[in-house]
Each structure stands twice: as C-alpha cells, then as structure tokens.
Amino acid sequence: MNTPDAHLLIVDDDERIRTLLQKFLMRHGFLVTAARDAAHARRILSGLEFDMLILDVMMPGEDGLTLTRSLRETMNTPILLLTAKGETDNRIEGLEAGADDYLAKPFEPKELLLRINAILRRVPEAAPQDTAPKVLTLGTIRYDMERGEMWQGEDLVRLTATEIQLMKIFSAKPGEALSRTTLVEELGRDRGQAQERAVDVQITRLRRKIEADPKQPRYLQTVRGAGYMLAPD
C-alpha cells in the first residue's frame, strides 16, 4: 500500500522517462512533480517540500550525486538515485553522497514502487518546526501549511492535486508576486503559452474556493505585469 498523499519530486533530463515515471506514480496514488535538471529542481525545492526525491545521476550540468551532496547539507528528505551505472562502486558512491537507496536502469516500474514505499515507511514523522506561521488566514478560510489542508470553519475544503501544489507554492512566498512562467516551472510542467493559460484556469478555480467574490479577489490577487500573489490577513 502506498503512503497516502506522498509528494514526490522526479528529476531526470530524459523527457520520455520523466513523463512515464510521473504518469506511473500518479496512477499509484502519489502526488508527483517533475524537474528537467538540477537547476529546475532547486527552483521547485525553494517553494515546495517533498516526501521524497527521485534523482537521475547522469544529468548535464550538475549531476545527481553532486545535487544529493548539496541537498544533504540542508535537508533530510529521502533521496532515491536512478542511474544507468549499476556497478558496486557507483552504488556505494551514491549512498556515500547521502542517498537512501540506489536503483540501476533499466528497472521494472514495480521495483521502483516497492523501493519508494519501503523508504517512506522508514521515515519518522517530522518534528514540528517553530519557524514561519503554520496557518495562514484568508478571511473565513484557514490554510494549514504543514498539512497542506484548507478549512472553512469545521469543513475541509477539497482541493485538487494541482490546487494543493499551487497553495504550497504561494504559501511559501506570501506577499510575493509569482509570474505564470514561474508557476508553470514550479508545478513541473513544460514551458509554453498553453501551460500558462492552464495556470490561469487553475487560479480561477482556486479563487472560487478562497474568495467571497472571485471576480474581485482579495487574497489571491493579480499583480499587473507581474503575475499572481497570495495576500493573507
């Protein structure tokens, strides 16, 4: 059984593999964000927290091993490395870099699924942090940043996976305007006007759940020439 609602970040420069893994893992109940390289992953990680990272080792620019070593300086999120190299010394190098597990390509998707679930079962629940507010107030709406949950009074507001991701992105930078291009990238989507228009649609839907008057938004504002901004009370 998969860990409920676990959010995974896949980092792989091969678009075909990236897309296949994302679709496969989403079919098995995970929330999945994808990045095309280490730099893209760093931008996403600056605004979102994940339950696990799945990194390809052989990437242009900063490779997976270097990224793993760097991330381990500031976070303890589980990391699974994927690589075409299956030799023992490469596996040891990955584990020494701070990875929790190592899987050589090609692999069976079922094996990847089993390894992900095994790692997630080993992770202790994070201790509460005292930095930054845990709850944002948006009029009658309360947004629990730690749980990624939205409440109106005693009622849980149901959010789609994309809405959950958007709220995590916005709540990490309240009061800061985020461009549509930035939102597309942090959602792990490929660039393009079609994806930017898709973000506009998601923002409109999210406003219906937040705003008393979605046509005159108070909390999820449009900043002319800059993008969108979350403005909590």
Secondary structure, DSSP 4 states (H G I P E B T S, - for coil): -PPTT-EEEEE-S-HHHHHHHHHHHHHTT-EEEEESSHHHHHHHHTT---SEEEEESS-SSS-HHHHHHHHTTT----EEEEES---HHHHHHHHHTT-SEEEESS--HHHHHHHHHHHHHHPPPPPPP-SS-SEEEETTEEEETTTTEEEETTEEEP--HHHHHHHHHHHHSTT--B-HHHHHHHTTPPPSHHHHHHHHHHHHHHHHHH-SSTTS-SSEEEETTTEEEE---
